[in-house]
Amino acid sequence: MQHIRPDKGIESLHCQITSKDKELQDLKTKLNDSEKRTAEILNEHEQYSRRNNLRITGLQGDEEFQSSIALT
């Protein structure tokens, strides 16, 4: 059985913690970047999809498909 000096064990754990902290920070940065990009894409999609949404009113039989907002 190999004996590890207590100070070496602590140093090893400290290095592992430092490494994991850096990895965590990198993942947080990537997540934030991804969230920003997703928000931008959704915003662009919403803006450009509105162009194609047309409502034609006044046609015979159209009353049953109109929402209460459109009727007011």
VMD Tcl script that builds the backbone (N, CA, C; Angstrom):
set m [mol new atoms 216]
animate dup $m
set s [atomselect $m all]
$s set {name element resname resid chain x y z} {
  {N N MET 1 A 0.839 -1.177 0.000}
  {CA C MET 1 A 0.000 0.000 0.000}
  {C C MET 1 A 0.887 1.244 0.000}
  {N N GLN 2 A 0.547 2.155 -0.857}
  {CA C GLN 2 A 1.352 3.360 -0.998}
  {C C GLN 2 A 0.832 4.421 -0.038}
  {N N HIS 3 A 1.755 5.045 0.657}
  {CA C HIS 3 A 1.383 6.104 1.580}
  {C C HIS 3 A 1.583 7.458 0.895}
  {N N ILE 4 A 0.565 8.278 0.972}
  {CA C ILE 4 A 0.648 9.622 0.415}
  {C C ILE 4 A 0.739 10.588 1.576}
  {N N ARG 5 A 1.694 11.464 1.474}
  {CA C ARG 5 A 1.819 12.467 2.526}
  {C C ARG 5 A 0.575 13.336 2.525}
  {N N PRO 6 A 0.089 13.718 3.683}
  {CA C PRO 6 A -1.138 14.522 3.755}
  {C C PRO 6 A -1.059 15.812 2.946}
  {N N ASP 7 A 0.079 16.483 2.962}
  {CA C ASP 7 A 0.177 17.732 2.210}
  {C C ASP 7 A 0.132 17.489 0.703}
  {N N LYS 8 A 0.628 16.349 0.227}
  {CA C LYS 8 A 0.542 16.001 -1.194}
  {C C LYS 8 A -0.903 15.698 -1.579}
  {N N GLY 9 A -1.627 15.029 -0.692}
  {CA C GLY 9 A -3.039 14.723 -0.953}
  {C C GLY 9 A -3.862 15.990 -1.034}
  {N N ILE 10 A -3.589 16.903 -0.143}
  {CA C ILE 10 A -4.301 18.178 -0.141}
  {C C ILE 10 A -3.964 18.965 -1.399}
  {N N GLU 11 A -2.702 18.964 -1.767}
  {CA C GLU 11 A -2.278 19.667 -2.979}
  {C C GLU 11 A -2.957 19.079 -4.212}
  {N N SER 12 A -3.055 17.756 -4.256}
  {CA C SER 12 A -3.715 17.085 -5.371}
  {C C SER 12 A -5.195 17.464 -5.433}
  {N N LEU 13 A -5.855 17.482 -4.291}
  {CA C LEU 13 A -7.262 17.867 -4.249}
  {C C LEU 13 A -7.447 19.330 -4.652}
  {N N HIS 14 A -6.536 20.176 -4.229}
  {CA C HIS 14 A -6.594 21.587 -4.592}
  {C C HIS 14 A -6.475 21.741 -6.114}
  {N N CYS 15 A -5.588 20.994 -6.729}
  {CA C CYS 15 A -5.423 21.041 -8.188}
  {C C CYS 15 A -6.695 20.562 -8.892}
  {N N GLN 16 A -7.301 19.511 -8.354}
  {CA C GLN 16 A -8.543 18.995 -8.942}
  {C C GLN 16 A -9.660 20.026 -8.835}
  {N N ILE 17 A -9.764 20.674 -7.693}
  {CA C ILE 17 A -10.786 21.699 -7.490}
  {C C ILE 17 A -10.568 22.866 -8.450}
  {N N THR 18 A -9.328 23.295 -8.588}
  {CA C THR 18 A -9.008 24.390 -9.499}
  {C C THR 18 A -9.381 24.019 -10.929}
  {N N SER 19 A -9.061 22.804 -11.314}
  {CA C SER 19 A -9.390 22.327 -12.657}
  {C C SER 19 A -10.896 22.289 -12.875}
  {N N LYS 20 A -11.622 21.778 -11.896}
  {CA C LYS 20 A -13.085 21.697 -12.010}
  {C C LYS 20 A -13.717 23.086 -12.015}
  {N N ASP 21 A -13.171 24.006 -11.243}
  {CA C ASP 21 A -13.679 25.384 -11.244}
  {C C ASP 21 A -13.518 26.017 -12.621}
  {N N LYS 22 A -12.373 25.799 -13.247}
  {CA C LYS 22 A -12.141 26.343 -14.591}
  {C C LYS 22 A -13.095 25.701 -15.595}
  {N N GLU 23 A -13.260 24.401 -15.494}
  {CA C GLU 23 A -14.173 23.695 -16.386}
  {C C GLU 23 A -15.610 24.204 -16.205}
  {N N LEU 24 A -16.020 24.407 -14.969}
  {CA C LEU 24 A -17.348 24.924 -14.675}
  {C C LEU 24 A -17.529 26.322 -15.256}
  {N N GLN 25 A -16.539 27.167 -15.097}
  {CA C GLN 25 A -16.612 28.528 -15.632}
  {C C GLN 25 A -16.715 28.509 -17.149}
  {N N ASP 26 A -15.930 27.633 -17.795}
  {CA C ASP 26 A -15.988 27.508 -19.251}
  {C C ASP 26 A -17.380 27.063 -19.704}
  {N N LEU 27 A -17.970 26.106 -18.985}
  {CA C LEU 27 A -19.301 25.621 -19.338}
  {C C LEU 27 A -20.364 26.706 -19.133}
  {N N LYS 28 A -20.215 27.499 -18.072}
  {CA C LYS 28 A -21.147 28.602 -17.836}
  {C C LYS 28 A -21.068 29.627 -18.966}
  {N N THR 29 A -19.857 29.920 -19.409}
  {CA C THR 29 A -19.663 30.861 -20.509}
  {C C THR 29 A -20.300 30.330 -21.786}
  {N N LYS 30 A -20.084 29.059 -22.089}
  {CA C LYS 30 A -20.678 28.457 -23.280}
  {C C LYS 30 A -22.203 28.476 -23.197}
  {N N LEU 31 A -22.740 28.186 -22.010}
  {CA C LEU 31 A -24.188 28.197 -21.834}
  {C C LEU 31 A -24.756 29.595 -22.040}
  {N N ASN 32 A -24.107 30.598 -21.481}
  {CA C ASN 32 A -24.568 31.982 -21.663}
  {C C ASN 32 A -24.525 32.387 -23.135}
  {N N ASP 33 A -23.445 32.024 -23.818}
  {CA C ASP 33 A -23.338 32.328 -25.243}
  {C C ASP 33 A -24.441 31.631 -26.031}
  {N N SER 34 A -24.701 30.383 -25.678}
  {CA C SER 34 A -25.737 29.611 -26.350}
  {C C SER 34 A -27.118 30.213 -26.102}
  {N N GLU 35 A -27.384 30.642 -24.874}
  {CA C GLU 35 A -28.671 31.263 -24.552}
  {C C GLU 35 A -28.857 32.569 -25.322}
  {N N LYS 36 A -27.802 33.366 -25.424}
  {CA C LYS 36 A -27.879 34.622 -26.175}
  {C C LYS 36 A -28.167 34.345 -27.649}
  {N N ARG 37 A -27.463 33.391 -28.207}
  {CA C ARG 37 A -27.653 33.061 -29.628}
  {C C ARG 37 A -29.057 32.520 -29.873}
  {N N THR 38 A -29.550 31.689 -28.960}
  {CA C THR 38 A -30.899 31.149 -29.088}
  {C C THR 38 A -31.928 32.273 -29.047}
  {N N ALA 39 A -31.739 33.223 -28.148}
  {CA C ALA 39 A -32.656 34.364 -28.063}
  {C C ALA 39 A -32.618 35.177 -29.354}
  {N N GLU 40 A -31.445 35.375 -29.915}
  {CA C GLU 40 A -31.319 36.111 -31.178}
  {C C GLU 40 A -32.037 35.382 -32.310}
  {N N ILE 41 A -31.849 34.074 -32.376}
  {CA C ILE 41 A -32.483 33.281 -33.433}
  {C C ILE 41 A -34.003 33.323 -33.290}
  {N N LEU 42 A -34.502 33.182 -32.063}
  {CA C LEU 42 A -35.946 33.242 -31.846}
  {C C LEU 42 A -36.505 34.609 -32.212}
  {N N ASN 43 A -35.778 35.656 -31.874}
  {CA C ASN 43 A -36.213 37.003 -32.208}
  {C C ASN 43 A -36.275 37.191 -33.720}
  {N N GLU 44 A -35.235 36.745 -34.420}
  {CA C GLU 44 A -35.215 36.849 -35.878}
  {C C GLU 44 A -36.356 36.049 -36.493}
  {N N HIS 45 A -36.554 34.856 -35.981}
  {CA C HIS 45 A -37.614 33.994 -36.504}
  {C C HIS 45 A -38.988 34.649 -36.294}
  {N N GLU 46 A -39.196 35.209 -35.136}
  {CA C GLU 46 A -40.472 35.851 -34.837}
  {C C GLU 46 A -40.693 37.063 -35.741}
  {N N GLN 47 A -39.659 37.849 -35.944}
  {CA C GLN 47 A -39.792 39.037 -36.783}
  {C C GLN 47 A -40.114 38.684 -38.230}
  {N N TYR 48 A -39.434 37.705 -38.766}
  {CA C TYR 48 A -39.615 37.374 -40.176}
  {C C TYR 48 A -40.834 36.507 -40.429}
  {N N SER 49 A -41.311 35.796 -39.422}
  {CA C SER 49 A -42.480 34.953 -39.631}
  {C C SER 49 A -43.760 35.775 -39.642}
  {N N ARG 50 A -43.755 36.951 -39.055}
  {CA C ARG 50 A -44.947 37.794 -39.027}
  {C C ARG 50 A -45.347 38.264 -40.421}
  {N N ARG 51 A -44.382 38.406 -41.294}
  {CA C ARG 51 A -44.642 38.867 -42.650}
  {C C ARG 51 A -45.629 37.979 -43.393}
  {N N ASN 52 A -45.575 36.707 -43.101}
  {CA C ASN 52 A -46.376 35.744 -43.833}
  {C C ASN 52 A -47.734 35.487 -43.195}
  {N N ASN 53 A -48.019 36.106 -42.072}
  {CA C ASN 53 A -49.284 35.892 -41.393}
  {C C ASN 53 A -50.267 36.977 -41.800}
  {N N LEU 54 A -51.196 36.624 -42.643}
  {CA C LEU 54 A -52.210 37.560 -43.108}
  {C C LEU 54 A -53.577 37.059 -42.676}
  {N N ARG 55 A -54.443 37.977 -42.309}
  {CA C ARG 55 A -55.824 37.618 -41.975}
  {C C ARG 55 A -56.718 38.370 -42.938}
  {N N ILE 56 A -57.508 37.622 -43.636}
  {CA C ILE 56 A -58.455 38.213 -44.576}
  {C C ILE 56 A -59.822 38.101 -43.930}
  {N N THR 57 A -60.453 39.229 -43.716}
  {CA C THR 57 A -61.774 39.236 -43.077}
  {C C THR 57 A -62.836 39.661 -44.075}
  {N N GLY 58 A -64.061 39.405 -43.697}
  {CA C GLY 58 A -65.173 39.833 -44.524}
  {C C GLY 58 A -65.642 38.791 -45.514}
  {N N LEU 59 A -65.026 37.634 -45.537}
  {CA C LEU 59 A -65.471 36.577 -46.443}
  {C C LEU 59 A -66.667 35.867 -45.826}
  {N N GLN 60 A -67.518 35.365 -46.646}
  {CA C GLN 60 A -68.695 34.658 -46.169}
  {C C GLN 60 A -68.252 33.413 -45.388}
  {N N GLY 61 A -68.808 33.220 -44.184}
  {CA C GLY 61 A -68.476 32.077 -43.347}
  {C C GLY 61 A -67.230 32.285 -42.509}
  {N N ASP 62 A -66.655 33.462 -42.538}
  {CA C ASP 62 A -65.419 33.751 -41.812}
  {C C ASP 62 A -65.658 33.991 -40.324}
  {N N GLU 63 A -66.885 34.275 -39.925}
  {CA C GLU 63 A -67.184 34.655 -38.545}
  {C C GLU 63 A -66.796 33.579 -37.542}
  {N N GLU 64 A -66.958 32.336 -37.876}
  {CA C GLU 64 A -66.665 31.267 -36.919}
  {C C GLU 64 A -65.170 31.110 -36.654}
  {N N PHE 65 A -64.309 31.616 -37.512}
  {CA C PHE 65 A -62.866 31.482 -37.332}
  {C C PHE 65 A -62.213 32.709 -36.717}
  {N N GLN 66 A -62.950 33.778 -36.544}
  {CA C GLN 66 A -62.372 34.989 -35.974}
  {C C GLN 66 A -62.300 34.865 -34.464}
  {N N SER 67 A -61.221 35.357 -33.901}
  {CA C SER 67 A -61.086 35.352 -32.453}
  {C C SER 67 A -61.814 36.548 -31.880}
  {N N SER 68 A -62.009 36.545 -30.568}
  {CA C SER 68 A -62.711 37.651 -29.924}
  {C C SER 68 A -61.897 38.931 -30.037}
  {N N ILE 69 A -60.584 38.838 -30.098}
  {CA C ILE 69 A -59.729 40.022 -30.235}
  {C C ILE 69 A -59.942 40.659 -31.600}
  {N N ALA 70 A -60.063 39.844 -32.625}
  {CA C ALA 70 A -60.228 40.370 -33.968}
  {C C ALA 70 A -61.609 41.004 -34.149}
  {N N LEU 71 A -62.597 40.571 -33.377}
  {CA C LEU 71 A -63.933 41.108 -33.508}
  {C C LEU 71 A -64.112 42.446 -32.817}
  {N N THR 72 A -63.269 42.754 -31.831}
  {CA C THR 72 A -63.433 44.005 -31.091}
  {C C THR 72 A -62.843 45.168 -31.815}
}
mol reanalyze $m
mol bondsrecalc $m
mol representation Tube
mol addrep $m
